[in-house]
């Protein structure tokens, strides 16, 4: 027995309309064509599906069983069609994010809050466990976007620039380095450097300053949360280097000093890495626009 969706739709339409003429109008076909379709279906089934002597037409026992199947299948097909239409129009989808930047949570959460209001049907998640195996995960389609300041030449991956930032020195106002206008590599030799618990290749203070100068701080202390880093710095338990927009709230606090790193201007760029074919999807493009605009607000605060 070979059944098609049009068979189930015809059966349901006849049951709802109570006759072939009205059902044919509903299905946008002719009464003759619908009659032949039902006859062919009954030939396949091997029994009558309607009691034709009744008015309105009513289902036989076999027709009733088939209608139960139709009422189960057709709504699922309609829902699937709607999902596909939404996917094609870019209204729905998946945005699973991996982050290589601990400080980026302070920037990302306001972006996601605006994004979810604009795209409520997009499934958003942050895959923290994939932070430093994120590019292979992006290629395997385990995540859809990677926040990183360390682009790599990878086939099939596009690094969409988000914004530039300045890695900035922050210390207690009691620290001797508070008297300096610019902080250089040598200044870290007698300092406890407080960082996020990641490799040095992911820390701006090393990649942009200390590694090339071959300078080691007196000690390095790893701390998970930005708020705790700032609390320890304010207590003069060490110094830190954080993105300029992260320390916006302490710039006016008398317990802290913030200084540029030098010599020269040190700047970094944050990227959102996506698969090449995904960057132009409407919801992804909107996320990238939000990701570029929100840091401007943070840097102005």
C-alpha positions as CSV (number, residue, x, y, z in Angstrom):
1,X,0.0,0.0,0.0
2,X,1.5,3.4,-1.1
3,X,0.1,6.4,0.7
4,X,0.9,10.1,-0.1
5,X,0.2,13.2,1.9
6,X,-2.4,14.2,-0.7
7,X,-4.4,11.1,0.3
8,X,-4.5,12.1,3.9
9,X,-5.4,15.7,3.0
10,X,-8.2,14.6,0.7
11,X,-9.6,12.3,3.4
12,X,-9.6,15.0,6.0
13,X,-11.1,17.6,3.6
14,X,-14.0,15.4,2.7
15,X,-14.7,14.6,6.3
16,X,-14.6,18.3,7.2
17,X,-16.7,19.4,4.2
18,X,-19.2,16.6,4.3
19,X,-19.0,16.0,0.5
20,X,-16.8,15.9,-2.6
21,X,-17.9,19.3,-4.1
22,X,-17.0,21.4,-1.1
23,X,-13.9,19.4,-0.4
24,X,-12.7,19.9,-4.0
25,X,-13.0,23.7,-3.4
26,X,-11.0,23.5,-0.2
27,X,-8.2,21.5,-2.0
28,X,-8.3,23.7,-5.1
29,X,-9.1,20.8,-7.4
30,X,-12.1,19.5,-9.4
31,X,-14.8,17.2,-8.0
32,X,-14.0,14.7,-10.7
33,X,-10.3,14.6,-9.9
34,X,-11.0,14.3,-6.2
35,X,-13.4,11.4,-6.9
36,X,-10.8,9.6,-8.9
37,X,-8.2,10.1,-6.2
38,X,-10.5,8.6,-3.5
39,X,-11.4,5.7,-5.8
40,X,-7.7,5.0,-6.4
41,X,-7.0,5.2,-2.7
42,X,-9.8,2.7,-1.9
43,X,-8.4,0.4,-4.5
44,X,-5.1,0.4,-2.7
45,X,-6.7,-0.1,0.7
46,X,-9.0,-2.8,-0.6
47,X,-12.2,-1.4,1.0
48,X,-14.5,1.6,1.1
49,X,-13.3,4.6,3.1
50,X,-16.7,6.5,2.9
51,X,-20.3,5.5,3.2
52,X,-21.5,7.2,0.1
53,X,-25.2,6.6,0.6
54,X,-25.3,9.0,3.6
55,X,-25.6,12.7,3.4
56,X,-23.3,14.3,4.4
57,X,-20.7,11.7,3.4
58,X,-19.4,9.9,6.4
59,X,-16.4,7.7,7.0
60,X,-16.5,4.0,7.1
61,X,-14.7,2.1,9.9
62,X,-11.6,1.9,7.7
63,X,-11.8,5.6,6.8
64,X,-12.1,6.5,10.5
65,X,-8.9,4.6,11.2
66,X,-7.1,6.4,8.3
67,X,-8.4,9.8,9.5
68,X,-6.8,9.2,12.9
69,X,-3.5,8.7,11.2
70,X,-4.1,11.8,9.1
71,X,-4.9,13.9,12.1
72,X,-1.6,12.8,13.7
73,X,0.6,13.2,10.7
74,X,-0.7,16.3,8.9
75,X,-0.2,18.8,11.9
76,X,3.4,17.5,12.2
77,X,4.0,18.0,8.5
78,X,2.5,21.5,8.8
79,X,4.8,22.4,11.7
80,X,7.8,21.1,9.8
81,X,6.9,23.2,6.8
82,X,6.6,26.2,9.0
83,X,10.0,25.5,10.6
84,X,11.6,25.2,7.1
85,X,9.9,28.5,6.0
86,X,11.3,30.2,9.2
87,X,14.8,28.8,8.5
88,X,14.7,30.0,4.9
89,X,13.6,33.5,6.0
90,X,16.3,33.5,8.7
91,X,13.8,33.9,11.6
92,X,15.0,30.8,13.5
93,X,18.2,28.9,13.9
94,X,20.9,28.1,16.3
95,X,23.6,30.4,17.8
96,X,25.9,28.4,20.1
97,X,28.9,30.4,21.2
98,X,32.3,29.5,22.5
99,X,34.4,32.3,24.1
100,X,38.2,32.5,24.3
101,X,38.1,35.6,26.3
102,X,37.1,35.6,30.0
103,X,36.5,39.3,30.1
104,X,34.2,39.1,27.1
105,X,31.3,38.0,29.3
106,X,30.9,41.6,30.5
107,X,30.5,42.7,26.9
108,X,28.5,39.6,25.6
109,X,25.6,39.5,28.0
110,X,24.2,42.9,27.1
111,X,24.6,41.9,23.4
112,X,22.7,38.7,24.0
113,X,20.0,40.5,25.9
114,X,19.2,42.7,22.9
115,X,19.6,39.8,20.5
116,X,17.0,37.6,22.3
117,X,14.4,40.2,22.0
118,X,15.0,40.6,18.3
119,X,15.3,36.8,17.6
120,X,13.2,34.9,20.2
121,X,13.1,31.8,18.0
122,X,16.9,31.4,17.7
123,X,18.4,28.9,20.1
124,X,21.2,30.6,22.0
125,X,23.7,28.9,24.2
126,X,27.2,29.5,25.5
127,X,29.5,26.5,25.3
128,X,32.0,27.3,28.0
129,X,33.6,23.9,28.0
130,X,34.8,24.3,24.4
131,X,36.5,27.7,25.0
132,X,40.0,26.6,23.9
133,X,39.1,23.8,21.5
134,X,36.7,26.1,19.8
135,X,37.9,26.4,16.2
136,X,37.8,22.6,15.7
137,X,34.3,22.6,17.3
138,X,33.3,25.4,14.9
139,X,34.4,23.3,11.9
140,X,32.5,20.3,13.3
141,X,29.4,22.4,13.7
142,X,29.3,21.9,17.5
143,X,29.3,25.7,17.9
144,X,28.3,28.4,15.5
145,X,30.4,31.4,16.6
146,X,33.7,31.8,18.5
147,X,34.7,35.0,20.2
148,X,38.5,35.4,20.0
149,X,41.3,38.0,19.7
150,X,43.6,35.4,18.1
151,X,42.6,34.8,14.5
152,X,44.0,31.8,12.7
153,X,44.0,31.1,8.9
154,X,41.5,28.3,8.8
155,X,39.7,27.1,5.6
156,X,36.0,27.6,5.7
157,X,36.2,30.0,8.7
158,X,35.6,33.8,8.5
159,X,36.9,36.1,11.2
160,X,34.4,39.0,11.4
161,X,36.0,42.0,13.1
162,X,34.0,43.3,16.1
163,X,36.0,46.1,17.7
164,X,39.4,47.3,18.8
165,X,40.4,47.7,22.4
166,X,43.4,48.7,24.4
167,X,44.9,46.3,27.0
168,X,45.2,48.6,30.0
169,X,47.2,48.4,33.2
170,X,45.2,48.6,36.5
171,X,46.7,48.8,40.0
172,X,46.0,50.1,43.4
173,X,46.6,53.8,43.9
174,X,49.0,52.8,46.6
175,X,51.2,50.8,44.2
176,X,54.5,52.6,43.4
177,X,53.7,52.2,39.7
178,X,50.8,54.7,40.2
179,X,53.3,57.5,39.8
180,X,54.2,56.4,36.2
181,X,52.3,57.7,33.1
182,X,53.0,54.7,31.0
183,X,53.7,51.1,32.1
184,X,56.4,49.2,30.3
185,X,57.5,45.5,30.5
186,X,60.3,46.1,33.0
187,X,57.8,47.5,35.5
188,X,56.3,44.0,35.9
189,X,59.5,42.4,37.3
190,X,58.7,43.1,40.9
191,X,54.9,42.8,40.7
192,X,52.4,40.0,41.3
193,X,50.5,39.8,38.0
194,X,46.8,38.7,38.4
195,X,45.4,37.1,35.3
196,X,42.6,34.8,34.1
197,X,43.4,31.1,34.4
198,X,44.4,30.6,30.7
199,X,47.6,30.0,28.8
200,X,50.0,32.9,28.2
201,X,49.3,32.7,24.5
202,X,45.7,33.9,25.3
203,X,46.8,36.8,27.7
204,X,47.3,40.2,26.1
205,X,49.9,41.3,28.7
206,X,52.2,38.4,27.6
207,X,51.4,38.3,23.8
208,X,51.7,42.1,23.4
209,X,54.4,43.0,25.9
210,X,56.1,40.6,28.3
211,X,57.0,37.6,26.0
212,X,58.9,39.7,23.5
213,X,60.7,41.6,26.2
214,X,61.5,38.3,28.0
215,X,60.3,39.8,31.3
216,X,58.8,37.6,34.0
217,X,56.6,39.1,36.8
218,X,57.7,38.3,40.3
219,X,54.6,36.0,40.6
220,X,51.5,35.2,38.6
221,X,48.1,34.6,40.3
222,X,45.2,33.1,38.3
223,X,41.7,34.3,39.1
224,X,38.5,33.3,37.3
225,X,36.3,36.3,37.8
226,X,36.9,39.9,36.7
227,X,35.2,41.3,39.8
228,X,37.6,39.3,42.0
229,X,40.6,40.4,40.0
230,X,39.6,44.0,40.6
231,X,39.0,43.4,44.3
232,X,42.5,42.0,44.7
233,X,44.0,44.8,42.7
234,X,42.1,47.4,44.8
235,X,43.6,45.8,47.9
236,X,47.1,46.1,46.4
237,X,47.5,42.3,46.3
238,X,48.8,42.6,42.7
239,X,48.3,44.3,39.3
240,X,46.4,43.3,36.2
241,X,46.1,44.1,32.5
242,X,42.5,44.1,31.3
243,X,40.6,45.5,28.2
244,X,39.9,49.2,28.6
245,X,36.1,48.7,28.5
246,X,36.3,46.2,31.4
247,X,37.8,48.7,33.8
248,X,35.5,51.6,32.9
249,X,33.9,51.5,36.3
250,X,37.2,51.9,38.3
251,X,38.6,54.8,36.3
252,X,36.8,57.2,38.6
253,X,37.5,55.2,41.8
254,X,40.2,56.8,44.0
255,X,41.3,53.3,45.0
256,X,42.6,52.5,41.5
257,X,44.8,53.9,38.8
258,X,44.7,52.9,35.1
259,X,47.6,53.4,32.8
260,X,48.4,52.7,29.1
261,X,50.9,50.0,28.2
262,X,54.0,51.1,26.2
263,X,56.2,52.1,24.7
264,X,53.9,53.0,21.8
265,X,50.2,52.3,21.3
266,X,49.2,48.7,22.1
267,X,45.9,47.7,20.5
268,X,44.0,44.4,20.0
269,X,41.0,43.4,17.9
270,X,38.2,41.1,18.9
271,X,36.7,38.8,16.3
272,X,33.6,36.7,15.9
273,X,34.6,33.6,14.0
274,X,31.9,31.9,12.0
275,X,31.6,29.4,9.2
276,X,31.8,31.2,5.9
277,X,28.3,30.2,4.8
278,X,26.7,31.4,8.1
279,X,28.1,35.0,8.3
280,X,25.3,36.4,6.0
281,X,22.4,34.7,7.7
282,X,20.0,37.4,8.9
283,X,20.2,36.6,12.6
284,X,24.0,36.1,12.5
285,X,24.4,39.4,10.7
286,X,22.3,41.1,13.3
287,X,24.3,39.6,16.1
288,X,27.5,40.9,14.5
289,X,26.0,44.4,14.2
290,X,25.1,44.3,17.9
291,X,28.5,43.0,18.8
292,X,30.1,46.0,17.1
293,X,27.9,48.7,18.6
294,X,27.7,47.6,22.2
295,X,31.4,48.0,23.0
296,X,31.2,51.6,21.7
297,X,28.7,52.3,24.5
298,X,31.0,50.6,27.1
299,X,34.0,52.5,26.0
300,X,32.1,55.8,26.3
301,X,30.8,55.1,29.8
